[in-house]
Amino acid sequence: MDSIKVFAPATVANVACGYDVLGFALDEIGDELIISKKETLGLTISAIYGSDLLSKDPNRNVITVATQALLNSLDEAPEFGFDFRLTKKVQPGSGLGSSASSSAAAVFGVNRLLGEPFSKTKLVQFAMQGEKLASGVPHADNVAPSLLGGFTLIRSYDPLDIIELDYPDELYATVVHPNIEIKTSDAKRMLKKQIELRDAIVQWGNLAGLIHGLAKEDFALIGRSLEDVIAEPIRGILIPGFEEAKKRSKKAGALGCSISGSGPSIFALSEGLQTAQKVAETFRSLFEEIGLESYQHVSAINPKGTEVIK
Ligand code: HSE
């Protein structure tokens, strides 16, 4: 096999109470990447469709940086290089794991073309190097669900320990992307380096509650646990209409609502597709009132993660 086309899904990171440790994969939206072996050594990006913001310089694009991390871990370097053609369907700065989708697609596809020397779980640590380039921090809460699908928990970063979580089939996500851009690196710098013990107690209670609620399919517990007292109070002010979106989505039946990753996208979780669609309509009319262009997406939790497509 000399060429492969892969899809890596967009993701919602943090999921309210799991800053930098929890995330889930969305269906349908994500990046597509064609990877081809080439005779000359080295990595090249010959095309990027769907975004003018990204560099084709191999030192400045997450695709090539993540791939280089993978190649550096091989016992023997391949006698060929790789070329990448990327179609961006997750906008950079949207809060839907744009850089993670590209990094996940790259390491997954290159690993396949090399005969799968690494497991999918192992690929997370290479894709994290793409996140380091994009945001300054090698966080895994977008790349892990983008690669593995479902809900993933980063139980530990050192050593890396990724847990694939159980979740109810009837859980649906609604995401809205108001058309503004927030750089993850800026949104990370905004946060306090230290937190109060009383906030930590609330946060870890909620994180444990959310994971138990997901496993037991206890929707009421999921709803009670979707609360973030650490990042959301600081970042929420950057997103016009955020507090109103929370209020109205819950009134429409959502279990809970918070910022997707570092924003500006907002996500809500609901029991059942119908409620999730009602929440999408609530988001649409809110941003229309505010006068801000927005894009809504209703999604089941994507169980597959990154995959080969035709
Ligand atoms: N956990 C990261 C953050 C996700 O909130 O900064 C960025 O998409």
Boltz pocket constraint, residues with backbone or C-beta under 6 A from the ligand:
constraints:
  - pocket:
      binder: B
      contacts: [[A, 13], [A, 14], [A, 18], [A, 19], [A, 20], [A, 21], [A, 95], [A, 96], [A, 97], [A, 139], [A, 141], [A, 142], [A, 184], [A, 187], [A, 188], [A, 231], [A, 260], [A, 261], [A, 262]]
      max_distance: 6.0
